Amino acid sequence: MPKITLEIPEELSDQLAQVGDRLPELLALSLQQPALPAHIYRYILNFLASNPTEEQIAAFGPTPEMQERLRTLLARERAGELTAAERLELDEYERIEHLVIMLKAGNLPNLTRASA
């Protein structure tokens, strides 16, 4: 296993000493970035937590910012210029779109029952 030497502040050194042999695991977790920014997940979760009516569910869609980002990603995909990180981002948008379609079609009974 490779070894890395770092210069860090004393306070951080004390904190790292407390995690001991879990440091590689914690470093790996800290490097994993979500496919989408947190505010996008928050937007969706806030909508679901608002106990939306059937009409609100039918009208739910991406924000203008999300639409613009999707257009950019799709254009880059068509041009063959999509990076690995952008591929993950586009895949996540597709998963969310699938869930929203299922929600709108009433195929997620635990979420749609409350609004009926």
VMD Tcl script that builds the backbone (N, CA, C; Angstrom):
set m [mol new atoms 348]
animate dup $m
set s [atomselect $m all]
$s set {name element resname resid chain x y z} {
  {N N MET 1 A 0.854 -1.169 0.000}
  {CA C MET 1 A 0.000 0.000 0.000}
  {C C MET 1 A 0.900 1.231 0.000}
  {N N PRO 2 A 0.597 2.211 -0.871}
  {CA C PRO 2 A 1.412 3.435 -0.902}
  {C C PRO 2 A 1.285 4.226 0.395}
  {N N LYS 3 A 2.352 4.948 0.714}
  {CA C LYS 3 A 2.346 5.827 1.884}
  {C C LYS 3 A 2.403 7.264 1.395}
  {N N ILE 4 A 1.663 8.133 2.105}
  {CA C ILE 4 A 1.627 9.555 1.772}
  {C C ILE 4 A 2.036 10.336 3.009}
  {N N THR 5 A 2.906 11.326 2.827}
  {CA C THR 5 A 3.327 12.196 3.919}
  {C C THR 5 A 2.731 13.579 3.683}
  {N N LEU 6 A 2.062 14.093 4.711}
  {CA C LEU 6 A 1.413 15.400 4.622}
  {C C LEU 6 A 1.831 16.280 5.779}
  {N N GLU 7 A 1.891 17.576 5.527}
  {CA C GLU 7 A 2.067 18.536 6.603}
  {C C GLU 7 A 0.679 19.098 6.900}
  {N N ILE 8 A 0.258 18.973 8.159}
  {CA C ILE 8 A -1.078 19.419 8.556}
  {C C ILE 8 A -1.002 20.219 9.849}
  {N N PRO 9 A -1.999 21.065 10.112}
  {CA C PRO 9 A -2.014 21.821 11.363}
  {C C PRO 9 A -2.126 20.881 12.571}
  {N N GLU 10 A -1.627 21.345 13.692}
  {CA C GLU 10 A -1.621 20.550 14.921}
  {C C GLU 10 A -3.026 20.086 15.322}
  {N N GLU 11 A -4.024 21.004 15.193}
  {CA C GLU 11 A -5.397 20.632 15.584}
  {C C GLU 11 A -5.906 19.464 14.742}
  {N N LEU 12 A -5.615 19.493 13.437}
  {CA C LEU 12 A -6.038 18.414 12.556}
  {C C LEU 12 A -5.303 17.126 12.900}
  {N N SER 13 A -4.066 17.245 13.270}
  {CA C SER 13 A -3.285 16.076 13.673}
  {C C SER 13 A -3.918 15.390 14.874}
  {N N ASP 14 A -4.376 16.193 15.825}
  {CA C ASP 14 A -5.045 15.632 17.007}
  {C C ASP 14 A -6.336 14.914 16.617}
  {N N GLN 15 A -7.104 15.514 15.705}
  {CA C GLN 15 A -8.349 14.885 15.266}
  {C C GLN 15 A -8.075 13.585 14.511}
  {N N LEU 16 A -7.053 13.583 13.661}
  {CA C LEU 16 A -6.720 12.381 12.908}
  {C C LEU 16 A -6.229 11.257 13.814}
  {N N ALA 17 A -5.539 11.623 14.876}
  {CA C ALA 17 A -5.067 10.607 15.819}
  {C C ALA 17 A -6.241 9.877 16.455}
  {N N GLN 18 A -7.368 10.557 16.592}
  {CA C GLN 18 A -8.553 9.937 17.201}
  {C C GLN 18 A -9.219 8.927 16.277}
  {N N VAL 19 A -9.088 9.092 14.958}
  {CA C VAL 19 A -9.732 8.141 14.039}
  {C C VAL 19 A -8.852 6.948 13.742}
  {N N GLY 20 A -7.580 7.081 14.012}
  {CA C GLY 20 A -6.661 5.949 13.898}
  {C C GLY 20 A -6.684 5.253 12.554}
  {N N ASP 21 A -6.940 3.942 12.596}
  {CA C ASP 21 A -6.852 3.134 11.379}
  {C C ASP 21 A -8.043 3.334 10.429}
  {N N ARG 22 A -8.996 4.159 10.797}
  {CA C ARG 22 A -10.140 4.449 9.914}
  {C C ARG 22 A -9.820 5.562 8.917}
  {N N LEU 23 A -8.643 6.136 8.995}
  {CA C LEU 23 A -8.291 7.248 8.126}
  {C C LEU 23 A -8.432 6.920 6.634}
  {N N PRO 24 A -7.944 5.778 6.125}
  {CA C PRO 24 A -8.139 5.483 4.696}
  {C C PRO 24 A -9.617 5.457 4.296}
  {N N GLU 25 A -10.451 4.876 5.133}
  {CA C GLU 25 A -11.891 4.826 4.857}
  {C C GLU 25 A -12.480 6.232 4.820}
  {N N LEU 26 A -12.116 7.065 5.786}
  {CA C LEU 26 A -12.641 8.429 5.844}
  {C C LEU 26 A -12.156 9.275 4.671}
  {N N LEU 27 A -10.935 9.080 4.250}
  {CA C LEU 27 A -10.421 9.799 3.079}
  {C C LEU 27 A -11.190 9.388 1.825}
  {N N ALA 28 A -11.430 8.093 1.672}
  {CA C ALA 28 A -12.175 7.605 0.508}
  {C C ALA 28 A -13.586 8.190 0.493}
  {N N LEU 29 A -14.242 8.219 1.643}
  {CA C LEU 29 A -15.592 8.778 1.722}
  {C C LEU 29 A -15.601 10.266 1.400}
  {N N SER 30 A -14.591 10.974 1.856}
  {CA C SER 30 A -14.552 12.421 1.613}
  {C C SER 30 A -14.311 12.738 0.142}
  {N N LEU 31 A -13.725 11.825 -0.600}
  {CA C LEU 31 A -13.478 12.049 -2.018}
  {C C LEU 31 A -14.680 11.716 -2.893}
  {N N GLN 32 A -15.629 10.987 -2.341}
  {CA C GLN 32 A -16.824 10.636 -3.099}
  {C C GLN 32 A -17.775 11.834 -3.101}
  {N N GLN 33 A -17.965 12.382 -4.255}
  {CA C GLN 33 A -18.857 13.523 -4.389}
  {C C GLN 33 A -20.197 13.029 -4.916}
  {N N PRO 34 A -21.301 13.604 -4.447}
  {CA C PRO 34 A -22.589 13.211 -5.010}
  {C C PRO 34 A -22.632 13.591 -6.491}
  {N N ALA 35 A -23.403 12.829 -7.246}
  {CA C ALA 35 A -23.488 13.085 -8.684}
  {C C ALA 35 A -24.085 14.456 -8.986}
  {N N LEU 36 A -24.987 14.908 -8.118}
  {CA C LEU 36 A -25.644 16.198 -8.301}
  {C C LEU 36 A -25.405 17.074 -7.074}
  {N N PRO 37 A -25.464 18.376 -7.246}
  {CA C PRO 37 A -25.332 19.256 -6.073}
  {C C PRO 37 A -26.453 19.002 -5.069}
  {N N ALA 38 A -26.161 19.197 -3.809}
  {CA C ALA 38 A -27.111 18.907 -2.727}
  {C C ALA 38 A -28.413 19.679 -2.874}
  {N N HIS 39 A -28.376 20.898 -3.414}
  {CA C HIS 39 A -29.610 21.689 -3.512}
  {C C HIS 39 A -30.623 21.051 -4.454}
  {N N ILE 40 A -30.174 20.239 -5.390}
  {CA C ILE 40 A -31.117 19.555 -6.289}
  {C C ILE 40 A -31.857 18.467 -5.534}
  {N N TYR 41 A -31.140 17.677 -4.740}
  {CA C TYR 41 A -31.803 16.659 -3.916}
  {C C TYR 41 A -32.758 17.327 -2.923}
  {N N ARG 42 A -32.307 18.456 -2.345}
  {CA C ARG 42 A -33.140 19.180 -1.391}
  {C C ARG 42 A -34.434 19.675 -2.041}
  {N N TYR 43 A -34.333 20.165 -3.262}
  {CA C TYR 43 A -35.511 20.626 -4.012}
  {C C TYR 43 A -36.531 19.494 -4.144}
  {N N ILE 44 A -36.068 18.327 -4.503}
  {CA C ILE 44 A -36.961 17.176 -4.689}
  {C C ILE 44 A -37.526 16.714 -3.357}
  {N N LEU 45 A -36.681 16.597 -2.357}
  {CA C LEU 45 A -37.143 16.138 -1.043}
  {C C LEU 45 A -38.119 17.129 -0.411}
  {N N ASN 46 A -37.854 18.415 -0.561}
  {CA C ASN 46 A -38.783 19.421 -0.028}
  {C C ASN 46 A -40.145 19.304 -0.703}
  {N N PHE 47 A -40.144 19.066 -2.004}
  {CA C PHE 47 A -41.404 18.890 -2.712}
  {C C PHE 47 A -42.152 17.675 -2.166}
  {N N LEU 48 A -41.470 16.544 -2.040}
  {CA C LEU 48 A -42.126 15.332 -1.551}
  {C C LEU 48 A -42.604 15.492 -0.110}
  {N N ALA 49 A -41.830 16.188 0.698}
  {CA C ALA 49 A -42.190 16.382 2.104}
  {C C ALA 49 A -43.354 17.355 2.265}
  {N N SER 50 A -43.684 18.110 1.224}
  {CA C SER 50 A -44.771 19.086 1.315}
  {C C SER 50 A -46.150 18.444 1.175}
  {N N ASN 51 A -46.176 17.116 1.051}
  {CA C ASN 51 A -47.438 16.387 0.881}
  {C C ASN 51 A -48.218 16.970 -0.305}
  {N N PRO 52 A -47.614 16.912 -1.514}
  {CA C PRO 52 A -48.220 17.559 -2.670}
  {C C PRO 52 A -49.535 16.906 -3.097}
  {N N THR 53 A -50.394 17.708 -3.682}
  {CA C THR 53 A -51.646 17.196 -4.230}
  {C C THR 53 A -51.339 16.484 -5.548}
  {N N GLU 54 A -52.326 15.780 -6.069}
  {CA C GLU 54 A -52.136 15.116 -7.360}
  {C C GLU 54 A -51.821 16.133 -8.454}
  {N N GLU 55 A -52.448 17.295 -8.383}
  {CA C GLU 55 A -52.195 18.339 -9.373}
  {C C GLU 55 A -50.758 18.853 -9.274}
  {N N GLN 56 A -50.280 19.031 -8.045}
  {CA C GLN 56 A -48.901 19.487 -7.856}
  {C C GLN 56 A -47.908 18.434 -8.335}
  {N N ILE 57 A -48.221 17.175 -8.096}
  {CA C ILE 57 A -47.352 16.094 -8.576}
  {C C ILE 57 A -47.297 16.115 -10.098}
  {N N ALA 58 A -48.468 16.259 -10.735}
  {CA C ALA 58 A -48.523 16.284 -12.199}
  {C C ALA 58 A -47.728 17.465 -12.764}
  {N N ALA 59 A -47.712 18.587 -12.059}
  {CA C ALA 59 A -47.027 19.789 -12.543}
  {C C ALA 59 A -45.550 19.838 -12.169}
  {N N PHE 60 A -45.112 18.934 -11.295}
  {CA C PHE 60 A -43.731 18.979 -10.803}
  {C C PHE 60 A -42.743 18.744 -11.939}
  {N N GLY 61 A -41.684 19.519 -11.932}
  {CA C GLY 61 A -40.653 19.353 -12.944}
  {C C GLY 61 A -39.352 19.986 -12.502}
  {N N PRO 62 A -38.358 19.883 -13.351}
  {CA C PRO 62 A -37.056 20.456 -13.013}
  {C C PRO 62 A -37.096 21.980 -13.019}
  {N N THR 63 A -36.218 22.562 -12.242}
  {CA C THR 63 A -36.078 24.013 -12.217}
  {C C THR 63 A -35.433 24.469 -13.533}
  {N N PRO 64 A -35.527 25.752 -13.868}
  {CA C PRO 64 A -34.837 26.248 -15.083}
  {C C PRO 64 A -33.335 25.942 -15.049}
  {N N GLU 65 A -32.734 26.042 -13.877}
  {CA C GLU 65 A -31.297 25.727 -13.738}
  {C C GLU 65 A -31.035 24.270 -14.093}
  {N N MET 66 A -31.893 23.361 -13.605}
  {CA C MET 66 A -31.732 21.944 -13.902}
  {C C MET 66 A -31.946 21.683 -15.391}
  {N N GLN 67 A -32.932 22.329 -15.986}
  {CA C GLN 67 A -33.198 22.161 -17.419}
  {C C GLN 67 A -31.999 22.598 -18.253}
  {N N GLU 68 A -31.405 23.725 -17.889}
  {CA C GLU 68 A -30.242 24.216 -18.617}
  {C C GLU 68 A -29.068 23.248 -18.493}
  {N N ARG 69 A -28.851 22.732 -17.292}
  {CA C ARG 69 A -27.753 21.788 -17.092}
  {C C ARG 69 A -27.993 20.515 -17.903}
  {N N LEU 70 A -29.231 20.038 -17.926}
  {CA C LEU 70 A -29.548 18.850 -18.715}
  {C C LEU 70 A -29.299 19.096 -20.200}
  {N N ARG 71 A -29.697 20.260 -20.703}
  {CA C ARG 71 A -29.434 20.591 -22.113}
  {C C ARG 71 A -27.935 20.548 -22.404}
  {N N THR 72 A -27.152 21.106 -21.488}
  {CA C THR 72 A -25.699 21.107 -21.662}
  {C C THR 72 A -25.149 19.690 -21.677}
  {N N LEU 73 A -25.580 18.879 -20.712}
  {CA C LEU 73 A -25.087 17.503 -20.638}
  {C C LEU 73 A -25.478 16.701 -21.873}
  {N N LEU 74 A -26.713 16.856 -22.320}
  {CA C LEU 74 A -27.172 16.119 -23.499}
  {C C LEU 74 A -26.422 16.564 -24.753}
  {N N ALA 75 A -26.136 17.860 -24.870}
  {CA C ALA 75 A -25.367 18.362 -26.013}
  {C C ALA 75 A -23.952 17.799 -25.991}
  {N N ARG 76 A -23.357 17.775 -24.814}
  {CA C ARG 76 A -22.004 17.223 -24.685}
  {C C ARG 76 A -21.995 15.729 -24.979}
  {N N GLU 77 A -23.067 15.040 -24.587}
  {CA C GLU 77 A -23.161 13.607 -24.872}
  {C C GLU 77 A -23.258 13.377 -26.388}
  {N N ARG 78 A -24.117 14.144 -27.053}
  {CA C ARG 78 A -24.264 14.015 -28.513}
  {C C ARG 78 A -22.947 14.289 -29.234}
  {N N ALA 79 A -22.173 15.235 -28.704}
  {CA C ALA 79 A -20.893 15.593 -29.322}
  {C C ALA 79 A -19.770 14.633 -28.933}
  {N N GLY 80 A -20.066 13.683 -28.053}
  {CA C GLY 80 A -19.037 12.743 -27.613}
  {C C GLY 80 A -18.015 13.363 -26.685}
  {N N GLU 81 A -18.400 14.417 -25.979}
  {CA C GLU 81 A -17.471 15.160 -25.115}
  {C C GLU 81 A -17.755 14.992 -23.630}
  {N N LEU 82 A -18.620 14.065 -23.266}
  {CA C LEU 82 A -19.023 13.893 -21.872}
  {C C LEU 82 A -17.884 13.292 -21.052}
  {N N THR 83 A -17.548 13.921 -19.943}
  {CA C THR 83 A -16.530 13.369 -19.041}
  {C C THR 83 A -17.167 12.272 -18.182}
  {N N ALA 84 A -16.353 11.534 -17.468}
  {CA C ALA 84 A -16.869 10.482 -16.588}
  {C C ALA 84 A -17.767 11.072 -15.503}
  {N N ALA 85 A -17.379 12.206 -14.945}
  {CA C ALA 85 A -18.190 12.846 -13.903}
  {C C ALA 85 A -19.515 13.329 -14.481}
  {N N GLU 86 A -19.476 13.856 -15.695}
  {CA C GLU 86 A -20.710 14.306 -16.329}
  {C C GLU 86 A -21.620 13.124 -16.660}
  {N N ARG 87 A -21.038 11.984 -17.003}
  {CA C ARG 87 A -21.826 10.783 -17.261}
  {C C ARG 87 A -22.567 10.366 -15.997}
  {N N LEU 88 A -21.888 10.399 -14.865}
  {CA C LEU 88 A -22.532 10.076 -13.586}
  {C C LEU 88 A -23.660 11.058 -13.290}
  {N N GLU 89 A -23.419 12.326 -13.565}
  {CA C GLU 89 A -24.425 13.359 -13.328}
  {C C GLU 89 A -25.655 13.116 -14.214}
  {N N LEU 90 A -25.435 12.848 -15.487}
  {CA C LEU 90 A -26.543 12.595 -16.400}
  {C C LEU 90 A -27.303 11.333 -16.003}
  {N N ASP 91 A -26.580 10.296 -15.600}
  {CA C ASP 91 A -27.227 9.062 -15.145}
  {C C ASP 91 A -28.112 9.322 -13.928}
  {N N GLU 92 A -27.650 10.173 -13.027}
  {CA C GLU 92 A -28.434 10.494 -11.825}
  {C C GLU 92 A -29.692 11.273 -12.187}
  {N N TYR 93 A -29.564 12.213 -13.113}
  {CA C TYR 93 A -30.753 12.928 -13.588}
  {C C TYR 93 A -31.755 11.951 -14.200}
  {N N GLU 94 A -31.265 10.958 -14.933}
  {CA C GLU 94 A -32.150 9.967 -15.550}
  {C C GLU 94 A -32.848 9.116 -14.494}
  {N N ARG 95 A -32.141 8.736 -13.426}
  {CA C ARG 95 A -32.758 7.971 -12.332}
  {C C ARG 95 A -33.859 8.794 -11.656}
  {N N ILE 96 A -33.570 10.055 -11.427}
  {CA C ILE 96 A -34.566 10.933 -10.805}
  {C C ILE 96 A -35.779 11.084 -11.727}
  {N N GLU 97 A -35.530 11.260 -13.016}
  {CA C GLU 97 A -36.637 11.391 -13.966}
  {C C GLU 97 A -37.514 10.137 -13.941}
  {N N HIS 98 A -36.888 8.979 -13.869}
  {CA C HIS 98 A -37.651 7.719 -13.810}
  {C C HIS 98 A -38.534 7.678 -12.560}
  {N N LEU 99 A -37.984 8.067 -11.424}
  {CA C LEU 99 A -38.770 8.085 -10.185}
  {C C LEU 99 A -39.924 9.077 -10.264}
  {N N VAL 100 A -39.685 10.239 -10.858}
  {CA C VAL 100 A -40.747 11.237 -10.986}
  {C C VAL 100 A -41.845 10.722 -11.914}
  {N N ILE 101 A -41.466 10.051 -12.985}
  {CA C ILE 101 A -42.468 9.460 -13.884}
  {C C ILE 101 A -43.296 8.425 -13.143}
  {N N MET 102 A -42.642 7.591 -12.338}
  {CA C MET 102 A -43.364 6.592 -11.552}
  {C C MET 102 A -44.303 7.264 -10.561}
  {N N LEU 103 A -43.841 8.336 -9.934}
  {CA C LEU 103 A -44.665 9.087 -8.989}
  {C C LEU 103 A -45.889 9.662 -9.694}
  {N N LYS 104 A -45.685 10.278 -10.849}
  {CA C LYS 104 A -46.790 10.874 -11.592}
  {C C LYS 104 A -47.787 9.834 -12.081}
  {N N ALA 105 A -47.289 8.631 -12.374}
  {CA C ALA 105 A -48.163 7.565 -12.847}
  {C C ALA 105 A -48.872 6.846 -11.702}
  {N N GLY 106 A -48.544 7.228 -10.470}
  {CA C GLY 106 A -49.164 6.608 -9.303}
  {C C GLY 106 A -48.558 5.273 -8.939}
  {N N ASN 107 A -47.359 4.997 -9.429}
  {CA C ASN 107 A -46.706 3.723 -9.157}
  {C C ASN 107 A -45.836 3.716 -7.911}
  {N N LEU 108 A -45.904 4.767 -7.138}
  {CA C LEU 108 A -45.202 4.825 -5.858}
  {C C LEU 108 A -46.265 5.051 -4.785}
  {N N PRO 109 A -47.032 3.999 -4.440}
  {CA C PRO 109 A -48.194 4.168 -3.569}
  {C C PRO 109 A -47.889 4.797 -2.216}
  {N N ASN 110 A -46.731 4.559 -1.649}
  {CA C ASN 110 A -46.427 5.155 -0.349}
  {C C ASN 110 A -46.341 6.670 -0.423}
  {N N LEU 111 A -45.987 7.198 -1.588}
  {CA C LEU 111 A -45.889 8.650 -1.742}
  {C C LEU 111 A -47.182 9.245 -2.263}
  {N N THR 112 A -47.910 8.505 -3.092}
  {CA C THR 112 A -49.113 9.069 -3.687}
  {C C THR 112 A -50.349 8.867 -2.823}
  {N N ARG 113 A -50.322 7.917 -1.907}
  {CA C ARG 113 A -51.485 7.653 -1.042}
  {C C ARG 113 A -51.820 8.859 -0.194}
  {N N ALA 114 A -50.837 9.571 0.318}
  {CA C ALA 114 A -51.094 10.709 1.208}
  {C C ALA 114 A -51.800 11.847 0.485}
  {N N SER 115 A -51.592 11.958 -0.822}
  {CA C SER 115 A -52.211 13.069 -1.538}
  {C C SER 115 A -53.578 12.704 -2.108}
  {N N ALA 116 A -53.968 11.461 -2.004}
  {CA C ALA 116 A -55.260 11.041 -2.575}
  {C C ALA 116 A -56.412 11.404 -1.643}
}
mol reanalyze $m
mol bondsrecalc $m
mol representation Tube
mol addrep $m
